Amino acid sequence: MLLRDIRYAIRTLLSAPTFAIIAILSLAFGIGINSAMFSGAEALLLRPLRVPRAEEVVALNGSGPEVAKSHCCELFPARRAAASDPNQALREE
């Protein structure tokens, strides 16, 4: 029964080659795009970061000394003195 269905499918596709090519290319394109999207989402969203001490990675929105001072004290309490005097690190070196 299955063999008869496969023969019928092949005969039908060979009788309309344009339809067969479009159908096969559409399936291949759809499967390829779907695979690429899920691979990208898995790599970006589901896998952990590949950096040492990933728990210390932070994102800061903004720039300038005011942003650095406010976030520095929250993230690294040991650097509070450096945040109050931004030139202290330059003097210590």
Secondary structure as UniProt FT lines:
FT   HELIX           2..15
FT   HELIX           17..41
FT   HELIX           42..46
FT   TURN            52..53
FT   HELIX           54..56
FT   HELIX           65..75
FT   HELIX           77..79
FT   HELIX           80..84
FT   TURN            86..87
FT   HELIX           88..92
//
